[in-house]
Amino acid sequence: MKKYLYVVKTQIIKSMTYEFNVYGNIVMQTIIMITSACFWKALYKGQGMVGDVDADSMLTYVVLSSLLSVLLITNVERRIETSVVKGTVATDMMKPVNIFGIYFAEDIGNILALVFQNMLPILIIGSLMVKVPLMADLRDLPLFILSAAESFLINWLMAALFGMIAFSAVNIDALIQVKKHLLRLLSGSIIPIWFFPPGVSKVLGLLPFVYIYQLPLSIYIGRGDRAQQLSQMRIQFLWLVILTGLFLYAQNRATRKVMVQGG
């Protein structure tokens, strides 16, 4: 555990040295947040409730979505790709640590740095320019925290599984970008799936994407009763278990493939 904590500490220090990336991400998230807020204000003009959510709750949803996106930044795909392309993957896997554990620790360290570098500035900007993101019911805070933690794990596991395509493909940069934007769309980050046609919404509700953004955000704004929230959290946990199993299987396959082929 000390080894992984050291990686977390090192990644925090490393993340704080790249100021341009920090400013660029703040600008990008601010643009997305303000544009989305303008869209929802126009949509709700003259409307009381749309999709069982009022305008104030939707604006809170927009601000929280931007904040949550900071916590869901991962670099595991590119770390896997770089290790495979450079040919260091075999020696990395022979080290006395789990290489995927190192990737996970690096992402944790990066996020801890971004909480202060990105999240706080975005929260201040969102509160001043959009709306102060107050929680609908503070009694739901434990559920929100648990759901947000599970959403991070689901997102990381999906990223790690996606990154393992690098063991079979030459370059996955373009695929990573496609995956990133599709995830934002299908997870309810930009447009909640309750605004989608019923058939599409029902299908997306069976997939893991909505449990990355939409579920914790829905809990935060108080959409749905406690029974519905707990039911969705059970499905979220089920997806976490499934993805963990798939990840362990894929990790074992990748390790055997690398060791047999010698990198």
Secondary structure, DSSP 4 states (H G I P E B T S, - for coil): -HHHHHHHHHHHHHHTT-HHHHHHHHHHHHHHHHHHHHHHHHHHTT-SEETTEEHHHHHHHHHHHHHHHHHT---HHHHHHHHHHHT-HHHHHTSSS-HHHHHHHHHHHHHHHHIIIIIHHHHHHHHHHT-----S-GGGHHHHHHHHHHHHHHHHHHHHHHHGGGGT-S--HHHHHHHHHHHHHHTTSSS-GGGS-HHHHHHHTTSSGGGTTHHHHHHHHT-S-HHHHHHHHHHHHHHHHHHHHHHHHHHHHHHHHHHHHT-
